[in-house]
Amino acid sequence: MARHSNAVVVLVDLDDFKAVNDTHGHAAGDTVLAATADRLTAWCGRHGIAARLGGDEFAAIVTDPARTPGLAELRAALDESVIHGGHVLRVSASVGHCHRNDLPVPVLADALSAADASMYAVKGHGRCNTR
């Protein structure tokens, strides 16, 4: 991360994901997870990488945020409904982020921690947010 002075780390947590599985089944949940992964990967483009951390949590590292759509665009993409089995599944996510320049020492673990704290602060303010 030290080579990319303006890198950003993003953490995404799907809001109320358990309700999708409980109401529509695990296949519907899998469809939502795949759509989220596709949307995050598309947002990163050629200047980043996206990963599923587990469950309904995802992360991305973007090395050149100036060439990537902003966080508002990511939020809009993540909040698009998903169609599964003829049902429209409402999807929303909480998004936290940390810019490398915000860290005293540019260490990936610290950036992930800061993005995680940012994401949980968003959840504390009513989900469906970015911070």
Number of C-alpha atoms within 10 A of each C-alpha: 16 11 8 13 13 16 22 23 26 26 29 26 24 22 19 13 18 15 11 19 15 11 10 15 12 13 13 20 21 15 16 25 20 14 19 27 19 15 20 25 17 17 23 22 15 13 15 21 17 22 14 17 13 8 11 19 18 20 24 22 24 24 23 16 18 11 13 18 13 11 17 12 12 19 20 13 20 26 19 15 15 19 14 15 10 7 11 10 18 13 20 23 28 27 30 26 25 24 20 23 14 12 13 8 11 18 12 15 9 15 25 21 15 21 24 22 17 21 25 17 18 19 20 11 12 10 19 19 18 22 18
